[in-house]
Structures are given as C-alpha cells and as structure tokens.
Amino acid sequence: MKKRYCFAGASGRAYGMYAANILDGFSDVAEIAGVFDINPGRSAWFARKTGARIYDDFDKMMLTEKPDAVIVTTVDVFHSDYIIRAMELGFDVITEKPMTIDAERCQKILDTEKATGRKLTVTFNYRYRPDFTKIKELVKSGAIGDVYSVHFEWSLDRSYVLSGHGASYYRRWNSVMEKSGGLFVHKATHHFDLINWIIDDQPKKIAAFGKMNVYGPKNRPWKDAGPTCRECPHKSECEFYYVQSEDEIERFQNNEHYDGYKMDACVFRDEVNIYDTMSAIVEYRGGKTLSYSLNSTAAYEGWKMIINGSKGRLEAQDVETGIQSIRDTDVIRVFDLANRITEYVLPRDTGAHGGGDKRLLRMLFVGDLPDPLGHFAGSRDGANSILIGALANKSIQTGRIIDVDDEVKL
Ligand SMILES: NC(=O)c1ccc[n+]([C@@H]2O[C@H](COP(=O)([O-])OP(=O)(O)OC[C@H]3O[C@@H](n4cnc5c(N)ncnc54)[C@H](O)[C@@H]3O)[C@@H](O)[C@H]2O)c1
C-alpha cells in the first residue's frame, strides 16, 4: 500500500525536494494527500502542480486525510507548531531542517515526542552527500584515531557573477532572526549536524561572535533604496539587484496581496537583523573541540574541514563556485603521524547535493537501504545541531559561554 503524505507549507522546498520527487520517482510507494499553508494562493499553486487537496486548517487536514506522516516545510519558526500539533493528534512527522530555532521550542518538541510516542525524522540531506559520507566512514573506521579537534568553515558567495547564494539569504524571511534564527541556525544547522554525526559526539558548551558587514540597514548605500528590487531606483548600480524568475513571480509576486511576502525584498531593508559573518567555538561532551566559521559575503562558495585525531589528520575541501583553477573538489586527504598522505578521490555524483538528496528520499519513502553509518536522523540529532546555533546566538547576545545543560533537558 502506498504511504500518504500531507504538507505543512506550500514552499519551494515542499515541491522541489519532496512533491516533485514523489510524483516522479516514488509514485509507486508514496502519494500526496493534502496541503496547508497560510497563503491560499501558494496552496493553490502547490495543488495545481501536485494534485494535493487544499486545507485552510491544519488539524482538519490531518484528521481528514489521516496521512502516514506530515512533511513540515514552512518558515523555520513555525516548524515546532506543526511538529508538536501533528504528534499530539497522533501522527508521525518528517521535518525540514532546522528542526526549530531556539532552545525553548526544542524542549517542547522533545517533550511532546516522548509524551506521544510518535516519530520525528529530520531530513539532513547533507549527510548523504558522497564527500561527507566518505569522511564519516574514514573517521568511524579509525583512520585518524580518536578525534581531538575539528575546524570547519563554510563560505557562501556574495556576487551574482557566481551564484549570489550568500546574498540570497537577505531577500526573504531567512534574514529575520525571529523567523529563522539567523544563519547560525537556518544554514549552520546542516554544518553542526555534519560535525556531530562525523565525530559522534554532542555539544556541551558554546561561545560565539557575529557581525553584519555587508547587508542590512546599517550598510544601505542609498537613502532612497526601494523596498524591493523591482521598485528600486538603483537597479543599475546595485550589485544585489535581482530579477525574479517566472516561477518566482507565479509563486510569490502573484500572491503578495494575501500576506505581503515579497521574494525580491531589498537586502538592505530595516527588518534584516541577522549576522552575515559568524564564528563559534564548541566543546563537546567527549572533550573534542570545534572551531567553526560561516561567511555569507565570500568571494566564492565552498567549505574546508580539518579533523585532528590521535593517529593523524584529515583534510577536505570543496570549491563549489568560482576559481576553477584551484578546484580541489572531492579529494579527501589523510595525513598520518609519519608524514604519509593517503588521498581518497571521490567519483563525481550527479543530482542535488552530489546525489545526496536522492539517497535521502529513498531512505524516507522506500526505507530499503542499509544504514551502517547512521545517516537517518531523528529529533536528538535535530536538537543537537540547532542547539549549537541557537546557543551561539545567545552567546553573542549575552557575551557569555552557554552550557547546553542550562538550556534544555535532552
Ligand atoms: N535542506 C535544504 O537544503 C533546504 C533548502 C531550502 C529550504 N529548506 C527548508 O525548507 C523550508 C521551506 O523553505 P523555502 O525557502 O522553500 O520556503 P518558501 O519561502 O518557499 O515557502 C514558505 C511557505 O511557508 C508559508 N508559511 C508562512 N507562515 C506560515 C505558517 N504560519 N503556517 C503555514 N505556512 C506558512 C508561506 O506562505 C510559504 O508558502 C524551510 O524550513 C527551509 O529551512 C531546506
């Protein structure tokens, strides 16, 4: 029998990651039942593309459709509302990252899961990428011995000459701390989850710093900048000028009259209140340390990871946009203590996130792949990853080192 899924949030992610793949790839095992969104125009868009039945009430959708699970794909701050309500109504939940945006909501989710006995899955698609899977396999196999420390940095490119991915975080709700937890939560939840998973440990203490160097009202170059790119008099001079695609006009601009959600909003507008440059240090329960940095104003997109252990050091990096001549994609190097280097060159994989999304979807909808490395993630993993970011935010605000045990009972 096919499993049936409802959606909380008719988002780009709901369609692009889940619904489109159910319709084209998993239609023999899964079907789309209902969709709930506060914007009826976007629900209608989703229903046109997927055949989902539209609901204007979440409880009614769940109780009418009785799905095998609800897939939560809405704005981050609202994830906890639907995760908790669905479990209270007796349903399992699959949620997009981040599981939630702060320690208080995290505690409520964990308590509800325990009280209801329902299952919460968090879809950490980055885990399934071939490069991170290989790093996990190497560390787990003891290639560098016991892990002592990790350094991980991620850069998102600023310029539209490349992908403009870094700048894209400032045009929508992601750029509002109260909606996304900022990039320490919204984006870095992926990265903290990767580290927690690779080194098999949980964070204990967090200290952090954050700055806004390029975007936001403080950096606005023109007093008369428009609220959106399409309304701005500085189209020709602004390096962040953005033209919506036809699909974006259909999904966002044509439905603005319902809720005022504009997807080409100015990256310098007043409500932008997150950090574009941030660093954190973390002490783990097992004594390991992490130094981490995330920069969304960078010259190119990519990451570098270094893990030091009792028997050696692992280094890996990926340059995802720009600077073709130094691309060193998908090579992992392990240095032993006698100065020998072993290189692992990974085959190119196609598809989103190096083919990782495909593997995650198969685990989710078919569930027939063995999982020796523990890719499949639940609420504990969701909590440990968002807590680093949420408590990093708290550390920046208070100027203190924050202890996880003072904030949540895991
Ligand atoms: N894993 C990944 O690589 C990845 C990539 C992109 C997005 N995401 C996640 O997917 C989710 C959706 O992101 P997106 O950029 O596709 O979103 P989006 O902006 O395309 O859509 C968000 C939707 O939520 C709806 N919404 C707003 N408030 C709501 C509420 N209170 N209740 C119900 N619906 C509400 C909006 O009307 C909109 O349709 C986010 O949690 C995001 O973090 C994950």
The ligand as a Gaussian input file, in Angstrom:
#p B3LYP/6-31G(d) Opt

LIG

0 1
 N       17.653000      21.107000       3.309000
 C       17.841000      22.072000       2.451000
 O       18.843000      22.067000       1.735000
 C       16.805000      23.179000       2.348000
 C       16.813000      24.040000       1.246000
 C       15.835000      25.036000       1.181000
 C       14.906000      25.185000       2.201000
 N       14.946000      24.332000       3.272000
 C       13.964000      24.478000       4.360000
 O       12.662000      24.278000       3.802000
 C       11.713000      25.111000       4.461000
 C       10.982000      25.948000       3.421000
 O       11.904000      26.870000       2.847000
 P       11.563000      27.584000       1.442000
 O       12.643000      28.558000       1.198000
 O       11.302000      26.550000       0.418000
 O       10.232000      28.348000       1.848000
 P        9.300000      29.321000       0.961000
 O        9.592000      30.702000       1.352000
 O        9.351000      28.913000      -0.478000
 O        7.863000      28.945000       1.496000
 C        7.491000      29.086000       2.836000
 C        6.000000      28.824000       2.885000
 O        5.566000      28.836000       4.241000
 C        4.306000      29.511000       4.272000
 N        4.026000      29.983000       5.632000
 C        4.444000      31.107000       6.238000
 N        3.981000      31.150000       7.513000
 C        3.270000      30.008000       7.697000
 C        2.561000      29.459000       8.804000
 N        2.479000      30.101000       9.984000
 N        1.949000      28.272000       8.637000
 C        1.989000      27.612000       7.459000
 N        2.652000      28.073000       6.380000
 C        3.282000      29.260000       6.496000
 C        4.455000      30.618000       3.251000
 O        3.197000      31.106000       2.828000
 C        5.196000      29.898000       2.128000
 O        4.337000      29.305000       1.205000
 C       12.496000      25.936000       5.474000
 O       12.414000      25.330000       6.732000
 C       13.919000      25.868000       4.975000
 O       14.854000      25.975000       6.020000
 C       15.852000      23.332000       3.342000

